[in-house]
Amino acid sequence: MNDRLQALTVFARVGESGSFTRAARDMNLSQPSVSRIVGELEARLGVKLLLRTTRKLTLTAAGEKFLDRARAVIADLDEAEDAARGIDSLRGAIRVALPVVFGMREVIPRLPPFLARYPLLRVDLRVSDAYQDLVAEGVDVAIRLGRLADSTFGARKLATLPRLVVAAPAYLKARGMPEHPSDLANHDCIVGSDGVGRQSWIFKRRSTVISVDVAGRIQTDSAPGRHASALAGLGIAQVSAAMCAAELRSGELVALLPDYALEPVEVHAVFPGGPRPSYKVQAFTDYMTAALNGEASPPQP
């Protein structure tokens, strides 16, 4: 039975990642061992689960059906074991994908109490601004900022972050302080990389909506790029309050137009296992929801 469960687990990782090498690395096995286990599974079933070429692995129709069932079996087994132990006894690893700046500033510094609460649990962090393939990378949960695309993945909102317009003191000394959103039309604003160089920024004050067309010499769709450009004195940027909190405290950046609000940024946890998260994902998202909203941390063991 253990051999059959191992074969299911190995095949599922190969099918998800599309690679014997990646599956071997993730499961701490040798690549020949992974290939042998999958080959023996195919021989026992009497069907081809994978099509192998020199460049990639592709699931056959039978492989796709078997992968769906294998995932369900593995998820049910993990859930049964976690339920038997209780959520306070979670063990193993949880693989978490994080955007760079938000992860380094807001998530990682909050991990010590979480790890103290679950001393048998390991956290494997994948820190990147690239839009990762969660299934291929074997990610249990990803933190995503902004609106979510339609997906079959499960999701949970963790927090809502205010957005600010900010600039460096040197820029404001040279160009002046905007007093009203309309003043931004006469400033260098850091805008998205849409090839046009002009955007509309929308503010709200009570029930009044104000739209102003802005432009600038710096264009980037990267939040860290906007943040760095503002720090360098290259213009006025929209950034989340979490991203610039340290620089606002130190005076390296100044928040502008405090009476006018931008649309906030939502923070979501996304988990590829479907709408019902695993116990590990549930524990992590419960903790991060409390931590990001300034609520009391879970009690220590």
N, C-alpha and C positions, 0 to 999 in steps of 0.2 A: 504493500500500500504506500509506504514512504517513497519507493521508487516511482510509483505512478504519480504521486503528488509532485515530486521533483520534476518529472517529465512535463507535467502540466505547467508548472511555474516557469521552467526554462523555455518551453515552446511559446508561452504567452509573451515572455520578454523578447524573444526573437521576433515574433510576429508583430509586436508593437514597435520595436526599434528598427526592424528591417535589416538587422545586422547580427551575425554570429559574434563578431568582435565586440560590439557594444554590449550585447547581452552578457557575454563572458565577463567583461569589465564590471558591469553593474552587479553581477551575482558572485563575483570573486571566484570565478572558475576559469579554466583554460579554454581557449577557443576550440581545440580539438574535442574537449569533453562536451562542450555545448553541442557541437556538430554531431557527435556520437549519440548523445541523448535524444536529439530530435530525430536522427536516423532510425534509432531503435523504436521510437514512438511510431513513426510512419510504418515501420515493418510490422509492428504489433497490430496496428489498425488496418493495414493492408491498403492504405491510400496515400497519395502524395499530398502533403500539407503545404509544401513550399516549392516554388520554382526557383532554381539556383542558376544565376548567370555569373560571369566574371565581375559584373558591376553592381548587381543588387539582388536582393531576395524579394520575391513576390508571393503573396498568399494565393493558393488555389481557391476555388469555390468551396471545396471541402475544408480547406484551412481556415477560411473566413468564418464558416459555421462553427468549427471546432474552437477557434479563438474566442468567439462570443461565449460559448459554454464554459471554456476554461476560465475566463475572467470571472464569470458568475460563481463558479465553484470556489475559486481562490478567495473572492471577496466574502462569500458566505463563511468559509473556514476562518478567515481573519476575524470576521465579526463575531463568530461563535467563541473563538479563543479570547477576544477582548471582553466579551460579555461575561465569560466565566471568571476572568481575572478581576473584572471591574475596571472602570475608566481610570482609577487612580494607579493601576498597575500596568499601564501601557508600556510596551517595550518594542525594541527593534528600531527602525529608522523611518523618518518622515522626510520626504524630499520636497523642498520648498523653493519655488522660483520667485525671484524678487527683482524689481527694477532697481537700478544701481543707487541713485541718490536717495530715494525713499527707503530702500532697504537698509542702506548704511546708516541713515540718520534716524529713522523712525521704527524699524523692525528689529534689527540686530541688537541695538542697545536695550531693548525690552525683553530679550530672550532669557537672561539669567533667572528671573523668577519662574519662568515656564519650565526651564530645565531642572530647577530645584524641585518643582512640583512633581515632575515625572523623571526620576533619576535613571530609569532603565531605558529611556527614549533618547535616540540620537537624531540630530537635525542635519540633513545634507542640504546645504544652501547652493542654489544655482543663481548667481547674481549677474544679471545681464539686461540691457535695454533691448536686445533683440527679441522679436516676438517668437518665443520658443514653441515648438511642437510638444505639447505636454505629454501626449501619449508616447511618442517616439523617445522622449527623454525620460520616461518613467516618473514624471512629476506627480506627486500626490495632491499638491495644492499650489496655486500661483496667486500672487498678489498683483492685481491689475488696477491701474488708475484710469479714470475717465469712463465714458460710456462703453458698455460691452456690446460686442457684435452678437448677432443671433447665433446660438450654439445649442448642441445637445448636452453640453457640460452643465453640471450643477454650479450654482453661484450663491453667494451670500454677501450682502453689503456690510462692511466692517465699520466704515466711518465716512463722514463728509468733511472735506477740507475746504476752508475758504481760499479764494484766490485773491491776489493783490497785484497792483501795479507798483513797481519798484524801480529805483534808479540809484546810481552811486552819487555820493556827495560831489565828486569832481564834475560829473555831468551836470548836475543841478546848478553848481556854481557858474558853469560856462553858459548854460542855456536857460536857466530860470526855473522856478517852481510852478507847475501847472496848478491852477486853482479850480478849474472846471474841466470835465471830460473833453469839451470842445477845444480846449487849449492843446490837446494832444496832436491835433492836425498840424501844428507848427513845430512838432518835436520829432526827433529820430526815435521811432519805435521799432522794436525787434519783432518781426513778423514771420509768419510761416513760409515754408519753401514751396510756394505754389506757382512760382515763375512769374507772378504779377507784381509782387513787391508792395501790395496794398491790401489792407484788410479792414473790416468793420469790427470795432470793439464795442460791446454792448454793456452798459451800466444800468443799474436800477437805484433809484432813491425813493423810498416809500413806494408809491404806486406808479411813479414816473419812469419810463424806459427811455434811455438816451443812447443813441447810436452815433458813433463818430468814426469816420474813415481815417485810418492812420497809415503811415508808410515809413520806411527806413532803409538804411543801407545794409543792415544785417538781416538775413533771412535764415531761419532754422526751424525745423519741426521737433527738435530735440529739447526737452525740458532742461536737462543739464546745460545744453548750449545756450538757451535763453538766460539761464541763471549766470553762467560764466560771462556772457556778453554784457549783462547789466553790471556785474562786478568790475569789469574792465572799463566801465564808463562809456560804453558804445551806444547807449540809448536806454529807453524805458521798456521794461519787459513785464509780461504777465507771468506770474509764478504762483505756485501753491504756497500757503503760509508755512507749511511744514518744511518746504525746500529752503526757504530763506530765513527761518527763525533765528539761526545763529548769527547771521550777518546783520539782521535787524537789531539784535541785542548789542552787537559790537559796534554798530554805527557804520559798517561797510556798505550797507544798503539803507535806503530810506523808503518807507511806505508812503505812497501818494494818494491823494483823493480819498481820504478816510470816510467821507460821507456818502460815497458812491460804491455800490457793491457789484462785483462780477459774479457770473454763474459759478457756483462751487464745483469742486472735483470730487467725484465719488470714488471710494476705495472698495474694491470687491475682492473676495476670495473666490477663485474658480477651481473646481475640482473635476477631473475628467471621468470619475467613476459614476456619474449620473447624479440625479437629484438627491440621493441619500448618501451623505458623506460617511466615510469610515469613522471609527471611534477616534483614531489619531487626528484626522482632519477636523472632526468636531471639537476635540479638545483644543487644538491650535486656534481655530477660528473663534471659539468662545473666549479664549484668553486674549487674542489680539483685539477683539471687539471691545472688551473691557479696558485693555491697556491704551488703545488709541483714543478712547473717549474719556480718559482720565478717571475711570472707575477703579474701585479697589481691586488689586490683583487677587487671584485665587489664593486661598489659604495655603500656607506652606505645610508640607507633611510633618 
